[in-house]
Amino acid sequence: MNDEREILRIHSDWMELERSGKEQDVLGFCSQDVVWLVPGLGALRGIEEVRRFLGDQPDTVIVSIETFDLSVEIANELAVKSANFRTTLLDNGMEISVTGTHVWTLRKDHQRGRWLVTHVAWVIDPGH
């Protein structure tokens, strides 16, 4: 599989895990030293800190996640993937939509023969 296709597959699998309520399983795509830049919270460093953060989140029903304007840039063993998103959630029985942008950096792990997500950052559009 070429590098861009592999990164796009990771993106697709990640989105499916979120849609199905298995958010913690996305950590299987991350490096042990992953950094998540969480809006309003700052940097979470390392897979265990991110796991605790995800475990502390309230149960949310995701109705849909749409991504668009997806871009992948690869330079040797580093890559950047970005996309805009629209996530529709159930909040007290009402659907609400949140839009924004997310960015990942990835590095090629030659020992494991795959790409690992090293940084995750997102912003929510104003008014959401």
Backbone hydrogen bonds in HBPLUS format (Angstrom, degrees):
<---DONOR---> <-ACCEPTOR-->    atom                        ^
c    i                          cat <-CA-CA->   ^        H-A-AA   ^      H-
h    n   atom  resd res      DA  || num        DHA   H-A  angle D-A-AA Bond
n    s   type  num  typ     dist DA aas  dist angle  dist       angle   num
A0006-GLU N   A0002-ASN O   2.99 MM   4  6.26 154.9  2.06 153.4 161.4     1
A0007-ILE N   A0003-ASP O   2.98 MM   4  6.26 161.2  2.02 155.9 160.1     2
A0008-LEU N   A0004-GLU O   2.93 MM   4  6.16 159.6  1.97 151.6 157.5     3
A0009-ARG N   A0005-ARG O   2.87 MM   4  6.06 144.7  1.99 143.6 153.3     4
A0010-ILE N   A0006-GLU O   2.94 MM   4  6.26 155.6  2.00 148.8 155.1     5
A0011-HIS N   A0007-ILE O   2.94 MM   4  6.22 161.3  1.97 148.9 154.0     6
A0012-SER N   A0008-LEU O   2.95 MM   4  6.15 162.6  1.98 143.9 148.4     7
A0013-ASP N   A0009-ARG O   2.83 MM   4  6.03 168.2  1.84 156.5 159.5     8
A0014-TRP N   A0010-ILE O   2.82 MM   4  5.92 159.0  1.86 152.6 158.8     9
A0015-MET N   A0011-HIS O   2.97 MM   4  6.23 164.7  2.00 154.1 157.4    10
A0016-GLU N   A0012-SER O   3.05 MM   4  6.29 155.9  2.11 146.9 153.6    11
A0017-LEU N   A0013-ASP O   2.95 MM   4  6.24 153.5  2.02 148.4 155.3    12
A0018-GLU N   A0014-TRP O   3.02 MM   4  6.37 158.6  2.07 152.2 157.8    13
A0019-ARG N   A0015-MET O   2.90 MM   4  6.17 163.8  1.93 150.9 155.5    14
A0020-SER N   A0016-GLU O   2.97 MM   4  6.14 149.3  2.07 145.6 153.3    15
A0022-LYS N   A0017-LEU O   2.83 MM   5  4.98 154.0  1.90 162.0 155.1    16
A0021-GLY N   A0018-GLU O   3.08 MM   3  5.23 164.6  2.10 110.3 113.8    17
A0025-ASP N   A0022-LYS O   2.97 MM   3  5.58 141.1  2.13 115.5 126.1    18
A0026-VAL N   A0023-GLU O   3.08 MM   3  5.74 159.6  2.13 116.8 122.6    19
A0027-LEU N   A0024-GLN O   3.15 MM   3  5.86 161.7  2.18 117.4 122.5    20
A0028-GLY N   A0025-ASP O   3.13 MM   3  5.81 166.3  2.15 117.2 121.3    21
A0029-PHE N   A0026-VAL O   2.97 MM   3  5.71 166.9  1.98 121.8 126.1    22
A0030-CYS N   A0027-LEU O   3.03 MM   3  5.02 160.1  2.07 105.5 111.8    23
A0117-VAL N   A0029-PHE O   2.83 MM  88  5.99 170.7  1.84 149.9 152.2    24
A0031-SER N   A0117-VAL O   2.94 MM  86  5.94 156.8  1.99 152.1 149.5    25
A0034-VAL N   A0031-SER O   3.18 MM   3  5.15 152.7  2.26 115.1 112.6    26
A0047-ILE N   A0032-GLN O   2.98 MM  15  5.16 154.9  2.04 144.8 142.9    27
A0046-GLY N   A0034-VAL O   2.70 MM  12  4.99 161.7  1.74 167.2 169.6    28
A0035-VAL N   A0118-THR O   2.92 MM  83  6.26 149.5  2.01 137.4 145.5    29
A0120-VAL N   A0035-VAL O   2.92 MM  85  6.41 149.4  2.01 153.4 159.6    30
A0036-TRP N   A0044-LEU O   2.95 MM   8  5.12 156.8  2.01 144.8 151.5    31
A0044-LEU N   A0036-TRP O   2.79 MM   8  5.12 157.9  1.84 150.6 158.4    32
A0037-LEU N   A0120-VAL O   2.75 MM  83  6.16 164.0  1.77 165.4 171.2    33
A0038-VAL N   A0042-GLY O   2.90 MM   4  5.22 159.6  1.94 148.9 142.1    34
A0041-LEU N   A0038-VAL O   2.95 MM   3  5.29 163.3  1.98 134.0 136.7    35
A0042-GLY N   A0038-VAL O   2.94 MM   4  5.22 162.2  1.97 157.3 152.7    36
A0050-VAL N   A0046-GLY O   3.14 MM   4  6.45 160.9  2.18 154.1 159.8    37
A0051-ARG N   A0047-ILE O   2.86 MM   4  6.03 153.1  1.93 143.3 151.5    38
A0052-ARG N   A0048-GLU O   3.01 MM   4  6.25 156.1  2.07 145.2 150.4    39
A0053-PHE N   A0049-GLU O   3.04 MM   4  6.28 160.0  2.08 145.2 150.9    40
A0054-LEU N   A0050-VAL O   2.91 MM   4  6.19 165.1  1.93 156.8 159.9    41
A0055-GLY N   A0051-ARG O   2.92 MM   4  6.11 155.5  1.98 146.5 153.8    42
A0056-ASP N   A0052-ARG O   2.97 MM   4  6.17 133.9  2.19 144.9 156.6    43
A0056-ASP N   A0053-PHE O   3.15 MM   3  5.20 133.8  2.38  97.0 109.3    44
A0057-GLN N   A0054-LEU O   3.24 MM   3  5.38 159.3  2.29 104.5 110.7    45
A0090-LEU N   A0061-VAL O   2.95 MM  29  5.47 151.5  2.03 157.0 163.1    46
A0063-VAL N   A0088-THR O   2.73 MM  25  5.34 147.4  1.84 143.5 153.1    47
A0064-SER N   A0088-THR O   3.29 MM  24  5.21 158.0  2.34 133.1 136.0    48
A0088-THR N   A0064-SER O   2.86 MM  24  5.21 166.7  1.88 150.1 154.3    49
A0066-GLU N   A0086-ARG O   2.85 MM  20  5.16 164.6  1.87 147.8 153.2    50
A0086-ARG N   A0066-GLU O   2.87 MM  20  5.16 146.0  1.99 148.4 153.7    51
A0068-PHE N   A0084-ASN O   2.98 MM  16  5.33 154.9  2.04 137.0 142.7    52
A0084-ASN N   A0068-PHE O   2.90 MM  16  5.33 168.3  1.91 172.0 169.3    53
A0071-SER N   A0082-SER O   2.84 MM  11  5.29 156.9  1.90 156.7 158.6    54
A0082-SER N   A0071-SER O   2.92 MM  11  5.29 157.7  1.97 147.2 154.4    55
A0073-GLU N   A0080-VAL O   2.89 MM   7  5.26 160.8  1.93 153.3 159.8    56
A0080-VAL N   A0073-GLU O   2.86 MM   7  5.26 152.6  1.93 149.4 158.3    57
A0075-ALA N   A0078-LEU O   2.84 MM   3  5.35 173.7  1.84 160.6 162.4    58
A0078-LEU N   A0075-ALA O   3.06 MM   3  5.35 165.6  2.08 126.0 129.9    59
A0108-LYS N   A0077-GLU O   2.87 MM  31  4.88 151.6  1.95 133.0 139.2    60
A0079-ALA N   A0106-LEU O   2.95 MM  27  5.03 145.9  2.07 143.2 141.6    61
A0106-LEU N   A0079-ALA O   2.84 MM  27  5.03 154.5  1.90 143.1 144.6    62
A0081-LYS N   A0104-TRP O   2.96 MM  23  5.17 158.6  2.01 139.1 146.0    63
A0104-TRP N   A0081-LYS O   2.76 MM  23  5.17 159.8  1.80 156.8 163.1    64
A0083-ALA N   A0102-HIS O   3.05 MM  19  5.65 150.2  2.15 157.3 161.7    65
A0102-HIS N   A0083-ALA O   2.89 MM  19  5.65 164.8  1.92 168.1 173.2    66
A0085-PHE N   A0100-GLY O   2.86 MM  15  5.47 156.3  1.92 143.1 144.4    67
A0100-GLY N   A0085-PHE O   3.11 MM  15  5.47 148.3  2.22 142.7 144.8    68
A0087-THR N   A0098-VAL O   2.81 MM  11  5.24 163.0  1.83 157.6 160.7    69
A0098-VAL N   A0087-THR O   2.80 MM  11  5.24 155.7  1.86 149.3 157.4    70
A0089-LEU N   A0096-ILE O   2.79 MM   7  5.37 159.5  1.84 160.6 164.6    71
A0096-ILE N   A0089-LEU O   2.86 MM   7  5.37 154.3  1.92 148.1 156.5    72
A0091-ASP N   A0094-MET O   2.69 MM   3  5.15 167.9  1.71 149.3 152.9    73
A0094-MET N   A0091-ASP O   3.03 MM   3  5.15 163.4  2.06 110.0 114.3    74
A0125-ASP N   A0099-THR O   2.79 MM  26  5.67 171.9  1.79 140.7 143.6    75
A0101-THR N   A0123-VAL O   3.03 MM  22  5.51 148.4  2.13 145.4 155.2    76
A0123-VAL N   A0101-THR O   2.91 MM  22  5.51 153.3  1.98 156.7 165.3    77
A0103-VAL N   A0121-ALA O   2.77 MM  18  5.29 158.7  1.82 156.0 160.6    78
A0121-ALA N   A0103-VAL O   2.90 MM  18  5.29 152.1  1.97 157.1 163.7    79
A0105-THR N   A0119-HIS O   3.04 MM  14  5.06 148.6  2.14 129.4 135.1    80
A0118-THR N   A0105-THR O   2.80 MM  13  5.59 163.1  1.82 142.2 148.1    81
A0119-HIS N   A0105-THR O   3.39 MM  14  5.06 157.2  2.44 132.2 130.0    82
A0107-ARG N   A0116-LEU O   2.96 MM   9  5.54 151.8  2.04 151.2 158.7    83
A0116-LEU N   A0107-ARG O   2.94 MM   9  5.54 160.3  1.98 150.2 155.9    84
A0109-ASP N   A0114-ARG O   2.79 MM   5  5.44 167.1  1.81 154.5 158.1    85
A0113-GLY N   A0109-ASP O   2.74 MM   4  5.75 118.7  2.12 138.1 156.8    86
A0114-ARG N   A0109-ASP O   3.14 MM   5  5.44 148.9  2.24 143.2 145.6    87
